[in-house]
Amino acid sequence: MSNRQTINVKLIAIDSILPDLHYGVNALYWWTKRGDDSTNGAFLYPIRVGWQTAIDVSTKRYYTQVLKGNWFYKLYWK
């Protein structure tokens, strides 16, 4: 039995898959696993540009949104 806290995540919006991000040299950063490898395998699903979620932790709600990076932004990772 796991001691991890169950976090309620609600998907608000999904947008689009961009071929240059999801299938090119950056593909590794845009796909994540869901499920358990040991039982029936894990499924890969794309984290899409425009993806918005609401996460409820304790009594607070946090919102996240995935945006495409800007080459001129100083903190942009390559």
C-alpha positions in Angstrom: 0.0 0.0 0.0 1.4 3.4 -0.9 1.6 6.3 1.5 1.3 8.9 -1.3 -1.4 11.5 -1.2 -4.1 11.1 -3.8 -4.2 14.3 -5.8 -7.4 15.2 -7.8 -6.4 16.5 -11.2 -9.1 17.8 -13.6 -8.4 18.3 -17.3 -9.8 21.6 -18.4 -8.6 21.8 -22.0 -6.4 20.0 -24.5 -5.3 21.7 -27.6 -3.0 20.4 -30.3 0.0 18.2 -31.0 2.7 20.0 -32.8 4.8 17.7 -35.0 8.1 19.6 -34.4 7.8 19.2 -30.6 6.0 15.8 -30.3 7.8 13.8 -32.9 11.1 15.6 -33.6 14.3 16.0 -31.5 12.3 17.2 -28.5 9.9 14.2 -28.4 11.3 12.9 -25.2 10.1 15.9 -23.2 6.5 15.8 -24.5 5.4 12.3 -23.7 4.7 10.8 -20.3 3.6 7.4 -18.9 0.3 6.7 -17.2 -0.3 3.4 -15.5 1.8 0.7 -13.9 4.5 -1.2 -16.0 4.3 -4.3 -13.7 0.6 -5.2 -14.2 -0.6 -4.5 -17.7 1.9 -2.0 -19.1 1.9 1.7 -19.2 0.3 3.9 -21.8 2.2 6.9 -23.3 0.2 10.1 -23.8 1.3 13.4 -25.2 1.5 16.5 -23.0 0.0 19.0 -25.5 0.6 22.7 -26.1 -2.5 24.4 -24.6 -3.1 21.6 -22.1 -4.8 23.1 -19.0 -5.4 21.4 -15.7 -6.8 22.2 -12.2 -5.1 20.4 -9.3 -6.8 20.3 -5.9 -4.4 19.9 -3.0 -5.8 20.2 0.5 -8.1 23.3 0.4 -6.3 25.0 -2.5 -6.7 24.8 -6.3 -3.7 25.2 -8.6 -4.0 25.8 -12.3 -1.4 24.8 -14.9 -1.1 25.5 -18.6 1.4 24.2 -21.1 2.8 26.9 -23.5 5.2 26.7 -26.4 8.5 28.3 -25.5 10.0 31.4 -27.0 13.5 31.3 -28.4 14.2 34.8 -27.2 13.1 34.1 -23.6 16.2 33.9 -21.3 15.1 30.9 -19.4 14.1 28.8 -22.4 15.6 25.3 -22.2 17.0 23.5 -25.3 
